[in-house]
Amino acid sequence: MFDYAKNYQHIEVKISPEGVALVALNRPPHNLINRKMHTEMTSIPRDLNHDEDVRAVVFHAGEAKNFAAGGDSSLFDDNKDDPIKQILGGLTEAREFIWNMIELEKPAAAAVKGLATGMGCQFALLCDVVFAADDEKTRFSDGHANIGVAAGDGGSLIWPMLIGIARAKQYLFTAEPIYAKEAERIGLISRAVPPDQLLSIATEWATRMAKLPTLSVRWTKSACNQWLRMAAVNVFQYSWALQTLSKEKPEFKERMAAMKAKTLPKLAK
């Protein structure tokens, strides 16, 4: 059995008798992603994949108010004095994040409440099914446009696959948030559900998957994910390169300064 408590600080894992791993993102109150959490979100799909006690997975927000409300401002300062290390390290981990999610063989559900932004949004959308609380607080946003960079950590990959290129451009260009009911209507998520039933519905689905013949589910998932594998080869490296270049522009630096000062940036020129 994997010792998740030993290896993870911001993620908690509980495994039910049926083999359902309840995986809580755990950096309250908002699950803002710092470097440690970024690394853990990258590695958890791989560890779950190799854990023979796990037959299905539910990712959820635990005790936090938000599923994952985007990157902590400290994340963008990581290795800022060594640009080459910052670029190569970020590229390696971002690539592993995408591929680890695609290669997760076990059926995975996301139970989303509150904000799912940036990497947190992609983390949810790369799951097989996404259940979201149908309330005024839960919404999805790629978020990169808000800080003046290209969508480079999976948004350019998964959004067009789910809702088509035209709609994906609409939301990726603007970082416009989408509430659960609208996300369900356009096919971004599977179902908008009552908030008080969110985790139970996601767990019920995962338990059902855990009881099905293992290979029929995993190999069907693997076949479906061929679409993501083919797209990821071409889309990820390109989008990441553009995101990296975006960080050299004044708009990004202005928005990062505004984020840290908690003020609104000027409009990009």
N, C-alpha and C positions, 0 to 999 in steps of 0.2 A: 504494500500500500504506500502511496506517495505521502510524504510528510509536507503538506502544503503550508502548514503553520511555520515550519522552519524556513521555508524558501520565499514566502510572500509576506510583505508588510501591509500592502494596500488591497489585497484580495483575500477573501475567506471562502473556503470550500467545505461544504457539507454534503455527504453522499448518503442517499436514502437506501433502504434495503433493496429497492427495485433497481438500484444502479443509476439513479438520477443525481447528477452533481449540481447542487444549488451553489452558484458561484456569485458571490456578492462583491461588487466593486466597493471598496471601503476606505474612502478618504473624505469623510464628512467635514463640513455639512453639504458641500456641493459636488464632491468627486471631481475637483479640478485636477487635471493630469500634470503631475510633476515628472521629473526624469525617472525616478524610481517606479512610479506607477505606469509610465509609458513602457518601461522595460518589462514590467510584470504583465501588462495587457498583451504585450508581444509574445511572451513565453507561455502564458497559461493555456492557449489552445494546443500547443505542442505537448505539454505535460498531460493534459486531459486525454489527448490522443493515445498516449502510451500507458495510461492508467487502465489496467484490465478490469478494475472494479467499476469503471464508468461506462454506461451504455447510452446515456443521453445527458444533455446539459441544459441548464437554465441560467442565463446571465441576468442579474438584477442589481438594483441600486442599494440593497441592504438598508441601513438606517439613514442613508443620505437623502437629501431633498431632491436631488437630481441624479439621473442615470449616469451621466458624465458630461459636465458643463463646459467642455473644451480644455484648452491648455492653460495651466498656471503660467503667469508671466515669467516665472523663473525658468521655465522650460526653454524659452527662447534665448536665454542668456548662457545656456550650456555651451562650454568651450568657445565662448565668443572671442577669446584672445588667440585662438588657434583655428582660423577659418577652415583649413584643410581637414583637421580632425572633426570639426563640427559638421562639415558637409559629408565626409565619408562615414562617420559614425551615424549620423541621421539617416543617410541613405540605406546603410546596412539594416538598421533596426526597422525602418519604415517598410523595406522590402520584406523582411521576415514577418512583420505584422500581417501584411496582406497574404502572403503565402501560407503562413500558419493557420489563418482563418479559413482559407480555401481548402487546405489539406486536412482540416479537422474532420475525421471520418464519422464521428458520432453525431447524430441529429442534435441541433442546437437551436434553442429558442432564446429570444431576448424579451424580457419583461420591462418595459420602459415607462418610467414615471419622471416627471419634471423634464429638464433639458437634456437633449442628446445632441451635442454640438461637436463639430470637428472630428477628431479621432474617435470620440465617444459615439458620434452618430454613425460613422463607418463601422465601428465595432458592432453596433446593433444590426445595421443593415446587411452585414456580411453573414449574419446568422441565417438559418434556414427558414424560420418563421419569426415574425416580430409582433408581439402583442403590446399595445400601448394604452395607458390610462386615458379614458375619454373625459378630460377635464380641461380647465383653462390654463393649467400650468405646464402640461406636457406638450412639447413641440420638438420638431426635428429641424436642424439647420446644418449645412456643411460648414459655414462660418468663415471660410478662408477669405472671402471677399471683404469681410469686416476688418481684416488686418492688412488688406492690400496685397495679397499673394494669390497665386494660382492654386487651384484645388489639387494638391499633390499627394495626399496620403490615402487615396482610395476613392475619393468622391467622384473623380472623373471616370473611374471604373464602374462603380456599383450603381450610381444614380441612373445613368443611361440604360443599364441592363434592366432596371426595375420599372422605370416609368417612360422610357424612350428619350431620344436625344433632345427633341424640342422642349419637352417639359423639364428635362434635366438642366438644360442651359438656362431656362428661366430662373430656376432656384439656385444653381451654382453661381451664376453671374451676380446675383443680388444678395445671397445668403438669407433670403426671406424665410422666416420660420413657418413650418407647417404643423398645424394642430392634428391630433390623432385621427379625428373623423375624416378630415380632408386627405390625410396621408393614406388612410384605408381606401378612400374613393378612387384615388389616382393609382393605387397599386404599389405605393412605396412600402407599406407595411401590410401585414396579414389581417389584423383585426384591431379595432378600437373597442375596449371593454370597460365595464364599470371599474373605477379605481380600487374599490374594496375587494374586487375579485381578480385583480391583475395577476398576482403571483400564483394563486390557486389554479387559474385557467392555464397559465404557462406550464405549471408543474404537472397538471393533468395531461396536457399534450405530450410532454416529455416522458411521463410514465407510460403512456400508451405506446410511444415509440420504443421505449426500453423493453417492452414486453413482446414486440414484434420480432420475427426472425432477423437475426443480426445482419446477415449478409445481404438480404433483400433490401434493407433500408440503406446500409452503408454504400453498397455498390450502385444503387440508384442515385444516391447523393453524389457519389464520385462521378457518375456519368453526366449528371446535370451540371456539375461544377466544371466540366470541360469547357463550357462557354466562358466561365470566368478565367480559367487558365489561359485560353487562347487570347482573350482580350487583355489580360494582365501583362502578358509578354510585351505587347506593343504600347499599352497605355501607361503603365506605371512609371517606367524609367523616364518617359517623355514628360509626363506631368510633374514628376519630382524635380527634373531639371529646371522646368519653368518656375516651379515654386521657389527653388533655390535662387534663381536669377531675380525673382521678384523681391527678395529680401535686400537687394542692393539698391532698390528704388526709394526715393524720398517718402512715398506714400506709406510704405511699410514702417519705416523708422518713425514717422509722425504718428501712426496709429499705435505703435508699441509704446511710445512715450505717453500717449493719451490713455492707454490701458493702465499703465502704471500709476498715472496721476488721477485716474478715474474721471477724466474729462473727455468731451467729444472732440475728435480730430477735425481739422479743416477738410473741406471737400477736396478730393484728389483733382489735380489740374492735368 
